[in-house]
């Protein structure tokens, strides 16, 4: 079977450290497994406080953030991340079931650099994550995509 027949496990970039902030355990497990299949290290948080602790603990390359997270909402996590210099350019992607006209634009205007709607499409998820992590690789050096 050709390697491109199953894009879920194909990774075009170097491994990244990704924070999933999601209160639904099944959604968190799905995102976790999809990211691990691509070789990424996954950090999980189910609340705003857990997300703050994960941010305080160190390097993260991407945040996948449920918009309706308990304990202060997504805005609290975004503020906490952006207050730290090391996360100033880290992509923060909304993962949400909000799919009404204007929701995507509103979220992109509120501090998110990307938008993923639920339910997650496992066929395209990996490529979308890669697009946020890396624009290109030059000499083994990864270049993060900023917005």
N, C-alpha and C positions, 0 to 999 in steps of 0.2 A: 504494500500500500504506500503511495507517495506521501511524503511528510506533510504536504499542504492539504491533504484530505481531511485532517483533523486540526483546524486552526486553534482549538481551545488550548492545546498544549504547546503550541509554537510560540517562541519568544524571540523577538528581534533585538532586544536590548540586553544590557547587563542587568543582573538581579538588582532589584530596588527594595527599599523598606517602605511598606505601605500601611498606613493607619486606616482601619475601617471603624467608623463610628456609626453604629447601628444598634437599635434596641431590640429588634426582632432577631431571635436566635437563629431561625432558619435562614433568613436573609444573610446574616453574618456568616453562617457556615458556608453558604453558596459562594459568597464573595471570597471568603478565605480559601476555599478549595480551588476556585478558578485562578486565583493569584498564585497559590502554591504550585499548581500544575505548570505554571509559566516560570517557576523558579524564584519567585519573589518571597521575601521575608514579610510576614504579616504580623501586625500588632492590632489587637482588638480593644474596642471600648464600647460599652453599652449605655453610658451616660456622659453628660458634659464633664462631670468631675473626673471620670476615668480618662476621658479624652485629654483633659488638662494635664493629668499625671503622665500620660504617654508623650505629650508634647514636651513636658519638662524633662523627660528621661533621655531625650537625645534625638539624633538624626532621623528624619523621615523624608522620603522623596515625593510622596503623594498622600493626600488625605481624601478618602471617600467618605462623605459625610451625609448621613440621613438628615433631611431638612427638619423633621419634626422629632428631634432627639429630646428625651426628657432631661430636665434639670437646667433649663435656661435657653434651650434652642440652639440652632446652628449658629446664630449670630454670636453667641458667647464663645463658641469654639473658634470661629473665624477671628474674633477680636484677640483671643488669647494667642493664637498662632501668629498673627500679624504684629503683635507687640514684641515678638522675639525676632531679632535680626536674622537668625539662621533659617527662619521660615518665611521671610519676606517674599521670596520668589517661588515657594513651594506651591504647586498647583493644588487647589481645593475644588473637588468635584461634588456637586450635589447629586445625591442618589435619592430619588423621590417618586412617590406615586402621584404627585401634583402634575397633572397633564392638561389643565384647562388652557385655553388660548391666553397667552401673555405670561403664564407661569415661568416658562423657560427664560424669557427676557427679563422678568422681574428678578429671578434668582441670579442670572448673570450680572445684573446691575447691582446686586447686593453683596458682592464680594467673592462669589464663586467664579472660577475660571472655566468650569465645564458643567455639564448636565447629563445625567443618566436617568432614564425613566424606568420605573418598576412596572411590570416584572422585568428583571434583567434578561437580556437576550444573550445567552451563553455563546452563540455563534459569533457575535461581534464584540463582546465585552473585552477580550484580550487585546484586540487591535486598538480599541478606544483607549484603554489604559496605556498601551505603548505610545500612542500619540501624545498623551499628556506627559509621559515620563521623558521622552527623548525626541528631539527633532532629528538628530543625526548622531552618528558616532564617528569620531576622527581619531585615529591612532589609539583606539581603546578608551579614549576620553569621552564621557557622556556629556551631552549638552542638554540641560533641562529646558523644557518648553515653558515659557512664561506667558500664560494667557493665550 
